[in-house]
Amino acid sequence: MTPPPRQVRVVASNHHPDQPQEHPMGTFGPVATARRPGAARIGHPPVGWASVGLAAYVLAMYVGEVFDLNADDHTTAAPNDGPVQALHLPELGIGLLAAAIAVLAASQALSRPPATADRWALGLATLAAASIPIFWAGWPTIYGAVAIGLALTQRRRLGSASRLSVAANVLGSAAFLAGAAACVFG
């Protein structure tokens, strides 16, 4: 007795077309999809936001130094001392510490319910604005960048922006720009 012939169907994907696909596959693996607000997983944006703030801080300090725009008095340096530098190792260390704290705070905010991200963003924006007098530490640019990024995720996670997230965007942007300008001209 011979078995009945089998029909082989070749499908280019890993799922049957008649069944709903629970986890769609992309070229390089599973693709994250969001079927409801707040469902999208955010990878590592806090690190990116803090990196943008730290890079803006370092760049602003060096632009002020290279183009001699900052208020450092280069004529009072002793003849045997090297040129006055705008950015020293302690300032870089303080800036890296601020970036690490900002990443931890933003990660905490993203791990909580989406509706609370705007409060965290406003808190970081307030910290950025309050730290403008110590601009040389890089806090206004770092915390401002993270506050802006966190406030912008509010709309993506919930589908709309709250008044607090708009306020965090405005205050974070103002602190970021003021901090960068202070680094260049201060």
C-alpha positions as CSV (number, residue, x, y, z in Angstrom):
1,M,0.0,0.0,0.0
2,T,1.4,3.4,-1.0
3,P,0.8,6.5,1.0
4,P,-1.2,9.3,-0.6
5,P,1.0,11.9,-2.3
6,R,1.9,14.9,0.0
7,Q,1.5,18.4,-1.2
8,V,4.4,20.6,-0.1
9,R,3.7,24.3,0.2
10,V,6.7,26.6,0.4
11,V,6.2,29.7,2.4
12,A,8.8,32.5,2.5
13,S,8.1,33.4,6.1
14,N,7.9,31.5,9.3
15,H,4.1,31.7,9.9
16,H,1.0,30.3,8.2
17,P,-0.9,33.1,6.3
18,D,-4.2,32.0,7.8
19,Q,-3.1,32.4,11.4
20,P,-2.5,35.8,13.0
21,Q,1.1,36.4,13.7
22,E,1.8,37.1,17.3
23,H,5.4,38.3,17.0
24,P,6.2,39.4,13.4
25,M,9.7,38.7,12.1
26,G,11.9,41.2,10.3
27,T,15.0,40.6,8.4
28,F,17.2,40.5,11.5
29,G,14.7,39.0,14.0
30,P,11.5,39.9,15.8
31,V,10.1,43.3,15.2
32,A,8.5,45.3,18.0
33,T,5.1,46.5,17.2
34,A,2.7,48.7,19.2
35,R,-0.9,47.9,19.1
36,R,-1.9,50.2,21.9
37,P,-0.4,53.4,23.3
38,G,2.4,52.7,25.8
39,A,3.1,49.3,24.4
40,A,6.2,50.3,22.4
41,R,9.4,49.4,24.1
42,I,12.0,52.1,24.2
43,G,15.6,50.7,23.8
44,H,18.3,52.9,25.3
45,P,17.3,56.5,24.5
46,P,18.3,57.9,27.9
47,V,21.9,57.1,27.1
48,G,21.5,58.8,23.8
49,W,19.9,61.9,25.3
50,A,22.6,62.2,27.9
51,S,25.3,61.7,25.3
52,V,23.8,64.5,23.2
53,G,23.8,66.8,26.3
54,L,27.4,65.8,27.2
55,A,28.6,66.2,23.7
56,A,27.0,69.7,23.4
57,Y,28.6,70.7,26.7
58,V,32.1,69.6,25.7
59,L,31.7,71.1,22.2
60,A,30.5,74.4,23.7
61,M,33.3,74.6,26.1
62,Y,35.9,73.9,23.4
63,V,34.3,76.4,20.9
64,G,34.5,79.1,23.6
65,E,38.1,78.2,24.2
66,V,39.3,77.8,20.6
67,F,37.6,80.9,19.3
68,D,38.5,82.8,22.5
69,L,34.8,83.7,23.1
70,N,34.7,82.8,26.8
71,A,35.4,85.1,29.6
72,D,38.5,83.4,30.8
73,D,41.3,85.9,31.3
74,H,44.2,84.5,29.3
75,T,46.5,87.4,30.2
76,T,46.6,86.6,33.9
77,A,48.2,83.2,33.5
78,A,51.7,83.0,34.9
79,P,54.4,83.0,32.2
80,N,55.5,79.4,33.0
81,D,51.9,78.1,33.1
82,G,50.4,76.6,30.0
83,P,47.4,78.2,28.3
84,V,44.2,78.6,30.3
85,Q,41.9,75.8,29.5
86,A,38.1,76.0,29.6
87,L,37.6,72.3,30.4
88,H,39.5,70.4,33.0
89,L,39.3,66.8,34.2
90,P,37.1,67.6,37.3
91,E,34.5,69.3,35.1
92,L,34.5,66.3,32.7
93,G,34.1,64.0,35.7
94,I,31.2,66.1,37.1
95,G,29.6,66.1,33.6
96,L,29.9,62.3,33.3
97,L,28.4,61.9,36.8
98,A,25.5,64.2,35.8
99,A,25.0,62.1,32.7
100,A,24.9,58.9,34.7
101,I,22.4,60.4,37.1
102,A,20.3,61.6,34.3
103,V,20.3,58.2,32.6
104,L,19.2,56.5,35.9
105,A,16.4,59.1,36.4
106,A,15.1,58.8,32.9
107,S,15.3,55.0,33.0
108,Q,13.3,55.0,36.2
109,A,10.8,57.3,34.5
110,L,10.4,55.0,31.5
111,S,10.0,52.0,33.7
112,R,7.0,53.5,35.5
113,P,3.5,54.1,34.1
114,P,3.6,56.2,30.9
115,A,1.5,59.0,32.5
116,T,4.2,59.9,35.0
117,A,7.0,60.5,32.4
118,D,6.0,64.2,32.1
119,R,6.5,64.8,35.8
120,W,10.0,63.3,35.7
121,A,10.7,65.4,32.6
122,L,9.6,68.5,34.3
123,G,11.7,67.7,37.4
124,L,14.8,67.2,35.2
125,A,14.0,70.4,33.3
126,T,13.7,72.3,36.6
127,L,17.1,70.8,37.7
128,A,18.6,71.9,34.4
129,A,17.3,75.5,34.8
130,A,18.4,75.7,38.4
131,S,21.9,74.5,37.5
132,I,22.6,77.3,35.1
133,P,24.8,79.2,37.6
134,I,27.1,76.1,37.6
135,F,27.1,75.8,33.8
136,W,30.8,74.8,33.9
137,A,29.7,71.4,35.2
138,G,27.6,70.7,32.2
139,W,24.4,70.1,34.1
140,P,22.1,72.5,32.2
141,T,22.9,70.9,28.8
142,I,22.9,67.3,30.0
143,Y,19.7,67.5,32.2
144,G,18.1,69.8,29.6
145,A,18.7,67.2,26.8
146,V,17.4,64.3,28.9
147,A,14.3,66.3,30.0
148,I,13.5,67.2,26.3
149,G,13.9,63.6,25.2
150,L,11.8,62.3,28.1
151,A,9.1,64.9,27.5
152,L,9.0,64.0,23.8
153,T,8.4,60.3,24.6
154,Q,5.2,61.2,26.4
155,R,3.3,61.8,23.1
156,R,4.6,58.6,21.6
157,R,3.8,56.5,24.6
158,L,0.3,58.0,25.3
159,G,-0.7,59.4,22.0
160,S,-0.9,63.0,23.2
161,A,1.3,65.5,25.0
162,S,0.3,66.8,28.4
163,R,0.8,70.4,29.6
164,L,3.5,69.2,31.9
165,S,5.4,67.7,29.0
166,V,5.1,70.9,27.0
167,A,6.4,72.9,30.0
168,A,9.3,70.4,30.4
169,N,10.1,70.8,26.7
170,V,10.1,74.6,27.0
171,L,12.1,74.7,30.2
172,G,14.5,72.0,29.2
173,S,15.2,73.7,25.8
174,A,15.7,77.1,27.5
175,A,18.1,75.5,30.0
176,F,19.9,73.6,27.3
177,L,20.4,76.7,25.2
178,A,21.3,78.9,28.1
179,G,23.8,76.3,29.4
180,A,25.4,75.9,26.0
181,A,25.7,79.7,25.5
182,A,27.2,80.1,29.0
183,C,29.8,77.5,28.2
184,V,30.7,79.3,25.0
185,F,30.7,82.9,26.3
186,G,31.0,82.4,30.1
